[in-house]
């Protein structure tokens, strides 16, 4: 890993910790490209030049409810995809014998994706355990 | 197809094509506004119109500077398809069909590397894999139940995860930091920061009047809120989004298509990632901001100016809202 990228990552981890320690809860009103966070917290206040788009319509709250349900479903899919990818990575290990070039290329292409998804899988597990422990 | 040959300067061509997108969208938006009125239908139709105009104008209507690029036609079709894929995913994710939006995000994250392999090696593969990373910014949300959205730790956690994914990818592909414009650039730091701040100030003010967002309130103290805005919305959002869009994605695309076209494609996708605001003008503004950030990245060969503009824009937006 290049030093500049490692430093950036460390700085971010520290900043995340610092912002969590300095900030109180709860948080209201967000803006990022991570638009779904807007849905969760402030979609009912979003506007087009001051005029409400969704206003306090039923649709706005329905979308927020749909998002909550979608997160739960996506955790199941993510877990299944992680298992499938890990099986593929194991089966396509070159130590088992020769493989077609395209399958090896695919293995290389899927490695970083698998790394990310495994981390997300462990976060899902950790949050589930936390939820169980907290009752 | 009839097309126009543009001049040679990257900024000139980018300005010309993006002005055409903005103007044609505005001409289409006004009658839509009168016919449909504010509401979800307007949001839905106008984002589809914006995407269609963006793809048509950026990839198919205007030409220029494409000499020396191989498989140009195939590449334009691939990225036209990918832009529409992002549109569908974002519209689904920000609707009552959010469950399909998440499904499409996960599917795209896994299947785009397959498309990348089929397209060959080198920069084209990296550009397609960069789009997969754009979908990754949605997939990283899935471990967190909706109760987490209102926690102050949510955004920093998400941005650390996205940065970690980016660093993992760049390290794995052995891409040097300088290649994705993590460098001091061709211009002096003062010029880059000055230009970035100026453009950020203008964007922040305009965005405030477009969005009129609720102020961010973190805890009881004003100082806590300001510190949070500085760390998360200025530093984290600016760095991560610019590293992904202008750093990895745009830099890869510039190797397979003319720079002005690469800026246009990245900016259309950047605009679409703002669909969640349910405000067509915000999508258009984000597109314009993406074009400005992209031009700054090309002109300075560094991410310093775009990061400054992005972060400063967020700062201005939320300080106005806070005040």
Interface residues (C-beta under 8 A of the other chain):
Chain A: X1 X2 X4 X5 X6 X8 X9 X12 X13 X15 X16 X18 X19 X20 X22 X23 X24 X25 X26 X27 X28 X29 X30 X31 X32 X33 X34 X35 X36 X37 X38 X39 X40 X41 X42 X43 X45 X46 X47 X48 X49 X50 X51 X52 X53 X54 X59 X62 X63 X64 X66 X67 X68 X69 X70 X71 X72 X73 X74 X75 X77 X78 X81 X85 X102 X105 X106 X109 X110 X111 X112 X113 X115 X116 X117 X119 X120 X121 X123 X124 X127
Chain B: X38 X39 X40 X42 X43 X90 X93 X94 X95 X96 X97 X98 X99 X101 X102 X103 X105 X106 X109 X110 X113 X114 X116 X117 X125 X129 X132 X136 X137 X138 X139 X140 X141 X142 X143 X144 X145 X146 X149 X150 X151 X152 X153 X154 X155 X156 X157 X158 X159 X160 X161 X163 X164 X165 X167 X168 X169 X170 X171 X172 X173 X176 X177 X182 X209 X210 X211 X212 X213 X214 X215 X216 X217 X218 X219 X220 X221 X224 X227 X228 X231 X232 X233 X235 X236 X237 X239 X240 X241 X270 X273 X274 X275 X276 X277 X278 X279 X280 X281 X286 X314 X317 X318 X321
